[in-house]
Amino acid sequence: MKDKLLATVRRYGMFSPGDRVAVGVSGGADSMCLLSLLRECAAELAITLTAVHVNHGIRGAEADADEAFTERFCRENGVPFIARRADVPALAARSGESTELCARRVRYEIFRSLGADKIATAHTGTDRVETLLMNLSRGAGLKGLCSIPPVRGNVVRPLFDFTRAETERYCREHGVPFVTDSTNLCDDYTRNRFRHTVIPALTDLNPAFEANALRCLSLLRQDEEYLRSAAKERFDELFDPASRSLPVAGLLAEPESLRGRVLALLAEQAGGDYEYRHLARLAEGGFAPCSVTLPGGGALVSDGERVSCRLRETKDGPLPARSFTVREEGETRVRFGRFQLIFSIADIQYPLPENALCVDYAKTGRELTVRGRLPGDTVALPRRGCTKTLKKYFNEIAYPVFLRDAVPVIADDNGLIAVAGLTADASRLPDPYTKQYLMIRTECEEHDE
């Protein structure tokens, strides 16, 4: 099992020497297997581990017992342990999300707030098969049918090639204790209904169903990677940076499998989120003149000859800088284009919401400025030990060219503090002596055409 995990980690380039890894540990068989295997491999991989347990506030005393169980295991085995709690039912009621989706969002927000280099989750091949069937039932395309990827950003899944039966067998054979979440036994959640009903029925029809489905997923991933690469190559050939557009004739000359992907890359240039229906509406009637607004505020516009991406931030020229002072209590809200920045001061860093950055309040001036990027702006990159111009940084992270002048930059008299929603300057980050934290949360307003 150790050799299999090492092979998976190396095949997908999950870790680099020196990585600080936050391991999501619920106490179940999958996560306990993951933690135990990573402990075996940590020295060889030159990584350090911290176990992170999230109590979602759903199962009362049972959840408290699971937290105590994982904390005790980590203490007895010398693994640093962090526990965080959230009232997911209340959060879901406010947001309108399902409890399942809200719990997932909260988990990743907590993981991101810890500042680890990598986040290791215990998703297995069995989870991938469940997700494949769930996405198939929703009418997903090839990307969705590829299910859970082995790596997404700094989230890695070392059990990607393992089945749930293998993780449970590992725990039994190596004396690794685990707990069973009672919510996994009921059918209140969509995934559980597939797990308890659909997959057993398919396995009755063919006992090799899971192995066959995993082989299918491998083939689907190969095809998706090829098509994505081919689409990027064709996009680069067709795209005109001056007009931010693609020729309709060029799009129509492509097979449908590439046409939609090339158009999706244009939507990404517009900076908006998109769904299949947005692209399908544009392609109706051979790209006849029309305009489609994207959820993120941009638009795709066809004049019958070319399809262009359009933004609304800069139609009146560069936005003026805004200076302000952060209030000691409550929130300070500053509008910059379609972005709203929310500043708050706290004695603790947790919880760090999605789209938020945190700096040491003592390392900033009292008078702050929000502005667009300026020529020569530089940022010291956290944990990289290097400084880059914003132009080079944006190129490195492949940030859409036509959004770059619209991104808010937070600065004081000593220079750049942060680029909203992306990164803080390393010199401003909290350290062990930090007493007050300045949280910078970014919200993006949607526009109608």
N, C-alpha and C positions, 0 to 999 in steps of 0.2 A: 504493500500500500504506500509506503514511503517513496519507493522508486517511482510508482505511478504518479504520485503527487508532484515529485520533482520533475518528471517528464512533462506534465501538464504545465507547470509553472514556466519551464524553459521554452516550451513550444510557443507559448503566447507572450513571452517576455513580461511576466507579471510583476517582477520585483527587480530592483537595482540594489547593489551593495549599499548598506547604510540606511535603507528605507525604514522609517518608523511606521509600523503597520497596526491599524486599529482593526481588531477581529470582532465581528459581530457575533455574540454568543448568547443565544436564547436559553440554552440548557438542554435543548433537544438533541437527538442523536446526530443529526447532520453537523450542527455547529460544534458539538463536543468533539466529534471526529476531526473536524477542521482544526480546532484549537490544538488538539493533541498531536496531529500530524505536523502542523507548523512548528510546534515546540521541538519535535524531533529534527526538523529541517532548518531551524533558525540559524544555527551556527554555520552550516554549510552555505546557506543563502546570504549570510551576513546581514540579517534583518533583526529588528527588535520588535517585540509584540506587546500590545496592550489589549486586554479583553474588554469589550464594551457591551454592557447589557442594558436594554431599554425596557422599562416597565411601562406598558401602554395604559395602565389604569383601567383595563377591561375586565380582568378576572379576579379582582379583589384579593382575598387571602391566598388563593392559589398562585397568583402572579408574584405576590410578596415571597412566597415559599420558593419559587423558581429563582428569584433574585438572590435570596439567601443561599440557595444551592450553588449557583454559579460563583458567587463571591467566595464561598467556603472552598470550592474546588480550586479556584485560582490562588487563594491564600496558601493552601496546602501544597500547591505545586509551583509556587514562586512566580506566578504570572501577575503583573500589574493589572489592576481591575478598576474599571469605572462603571458606575451605575447611574442612569438618568431616568427620570420619571416624567410622564406627560399624561394629561387627562384627555386621551384620544376621543372618547365619546362626546365630551363637551366641545372639543375642537371640531369634530365632524359635524355636530349639530349647527355650529356657527357657520362653517364653510359650505355646507350642503354636500360634502363628499360622502361616499360610503365609508363605513368604519375601516374597511380593509384598505382602501386607497389612502385614507388619512393616516393610518398607522404606518404605511410604507413611507409616505412623505415625511412624517415626523422622524422616523428612524434615520433617513438619509440626512435630514437637516441636523440632527444630533451628531451623526458621524462626521459631517463636514465641519461642524463647529469645533472639533477637537484638534484640527490642524495637522492630522497625520499625513504622511506622504502617500500612503495607500490605505484603502478600506477593503478588507477581505470579507466577503460574505459567503455563506455556506450553501449557495445554490448548487444543486446537483443536476446530473443528466435527467433524472426523473422529473425535476422541476421544469426542465427545458421541454420535455415531452408534454407535460400538463399545459404549459404556456402555448406550445404549438397548437394543441387542440382548442384551447380557449380563443386564440387569435383566428384560427380557421373558422370557428363558429361566428366570429364577428366580421368575416369577409375581408381579412387582411390580405395585402399583397405579399410579394416575395420577402421583403424586408421584415414584415411582421411574422411571417411563417418561419423565419430563421430563429425566432424565439429569443432567448436570453443570450447575449454575447459573452465571451470569456472575459473581455476587458471593455469597460466603458469609462473613459476619462481615467480617474485614479481609483475606480472601483474594480476589483479583481475577484475572480471566482475560481479558486484553486481546485474545487471539487467538480469542475465543469465536466470532466470525463467519468465521474463516478455515478453509480446508481444509489438510490436510497437503501436498497438491500445491502450494498457493500458497506455503507457507513454504519448501518446497524450491526452488521457482522463484525466490523472492526471494533466497535465498542464492546461487544460481547467477548471477543477473543482477547482483547487487551485490558479488560476490566475497567473500561472507561464508563463511569455512571452517566445517566442522562434522565431527563424528565419528559413527560408527555403533556403537551398543551391540550387541554380539554376542548378548546375551540377547533382543534384539528379533527376532532371526532364527530362533529356535527356538520350538517349540510347548510348552515346559514350563509356560508361564503361560496361564491361561484367556483373557486378553485377546488374546494372540498367536494362539491358535487361531481366535478370531473374525476377527482381522485377516487371517490367511493363508488361511483356508478358507471361512468363512461369507460374509464380505463379497464376496470375489471371485465366489463362486457367485451371489450376489444381483445383482452387477453384470453378470455374464454374462446373466442373465435380463432385466435392464433397465439399460442403461448410465447412465441418469440416477438410479440408486438413491440415491447419496449426497445429491444435491441434493434429491430428493424426501423423503428421511428428515429432512434439516435443516428442510424446510418443515413436515413433520409435527411435529417437535419444537417449532417456533415456535407451531403451533396448540395443541399439548398444554400448553405453558407458559401461554398465554392462558387456557385453560380452568381449569387448576390455580389460577392467581392469582384468577380470579373465584370459584371454589368456596371457596377458602380465605377470601377476604374475606366471602363470604356466610355461611360457617360461623361466623366470628368475630362477625359482626353478630347472628346467631341465638343464639349462645352468650351474648352480653351480655344479650340479652332474657330468656333462660330461667334463667340462673344466679342462685341465691340465695346471696349471700355469707354470710349468717348460718348457714345449714346446710351450706354448701359443696356444694350439690347441684343437680341438674337434675330436672325432673318427667318421669316415664316417659311420661305422656300427651303431653307436648310433644315428646319424642324420637320417639315412634311416629308423630306427625303429620308428621314431616319425611320427605322422600324419602331413600332409602338413601344417595345420594351426599352428602347433608349430615349425615345422622344419625351416620355413622361419624366424620366430621370434628369435629362438635360434641362427641362423646364423647372424641375424642382430645385436645381442648382441656381437658376435665375431667381427663384423665390427666396432662396437663402441670401442672395446678394441684396435683395430688397429689405432684408432684416426682419421679415415677419415670419411668424409661424404659418404653417399651411397644412391643409388636409387634401386628400384626393379630390374632394368635390371642387376645391378652388381651381385645381389644374384642369379637371375635366370640363368645367364650365368654360374656361378659356379656350380649350381645344375644340369645343363644339363648333361645327360648321367650318372647320378648317381655319381657325383663328380669325374669324370675321371680327371687324372692329368692336371692341368692348373693353371694359375695365373691371378688374376683380380686386376688391379690397382684401388684404390679408389681415389676420387677427392682430399681428404685431404693429400695424399702423402703416405699412408700406402697401404698394399695389403693383399688380402686373397689368400692363396696358397693351392691347394690340390695335394697330391702325390698319391691319390687313396686310401690311408689308413686313413689319417688324414687331416683335414683342419686347417691350422694355420694362424695366423695374423702376419704380418711382417712390421717392420718399417725400415726406411733408415737413421734415424738420427745418430745412435750410432755404425755403423758398423766399424768405425775406433777408437772406444773408446770414452771416455768423451771429449767433445769439450773444447778447451783452453779458459780461461777467456780473455776478451778484455777490456782494460782500455781506456778511452777517456774523452774529455772535451766537454761539450755542447756549441755550438756556440750561441752567444747572439742574432744573427739575422738569419733568415732562419731556415733550418732543419739540424739536425745531424742524419745521417743514420748509423746504426750499424748492421752488419750481424751476426747472431748466428744460426748455423745450417740452417734449412729451414725457420727460422724466420728472418724477417727484422724489427728492432725497429727504430721508427722515433721519435726523440725528438725535441720539439720546445718550446720556451719561449714566453709567451703572458701576457698582462696586464689584460685579462679577461679569465674566464674559459669557457664560451660558444663560439662556439658550441663544444660539446664533441662528436667526431665521435664514431661509433661502434668500439669495440675492442680497446678502449682507456682508459687510466687512467690519473688522474690529481693530482699532489701534489704541495705543497708550495715550490717554488724554493729556498726560503731562508732557508728551513729546510733540504736542501741536500748539500753535499759537491760539490765543483767545479769539482773534479776528480771522475768520476763514473766508475763502473765496471759492465760488463755483464758476467755472468757465470752460470753454472749449480748449482743446489741445493747442499749444503754441509751438512754433518751430524750435527745435532744440530741447523740448521737454524730455526728461529722462526719468526712469524708474529703476530703483534697486530691487531686483527680484528676490523674494523670500526663498531661503534655502538654496539659492543658486550661486551666491557669492559673486554676482556680476551685475553690472548696470547696463541697461539698453535704452536707446531712444524709444519713444512711444511708437515711432514708425516701424522700427525693427521688432518691437514687442508685438504690435498688431500683425505684422507679417508672420511672425513665429506661431501665433495662435490662430492664424488664418481668419482674423476678424474681418467681416465684410467691409470692403473698401469704402462703400458709400454710406456707412454708418459711423465712420471714424471721427468725423468732425462734429458729430452730434453727441458723442459720449461725454458726460460730465466729468471734469477733472476737479478734484478738491485740492486746494493749495493754501499755504499761508506764506508769511514773509520769507520762510526758509526753503520754499519750493513745494514740489508736489507731495501730497499726502497719500492720495489714492486715486485710482481710476474707477469710477462708480461701477459696482457690480462685477469687476474683473480682478483687481489686485490692489493691495496696499504697498507702499514703499517699505522695504525691509527695515529702514531706520526708524520707522514709526510704530513697528509692531510691539505688542505687549511682551514683557519679559518677567522673570520671577519676582521683580520688585514693583510691578505695576499695581497701583492702588485704585485707579479709576480707568474705566474702559470707555472709549467713544465708539459707539456702534453707528454705522452708516448703512442704512437700508435703502434699496433702490426699487422704486415701483415705476412701471411703464404704462402710460395711459394709451388706450386704444382709441383710434380715430375712425370716424365714418367718412366715406367719400362724399 
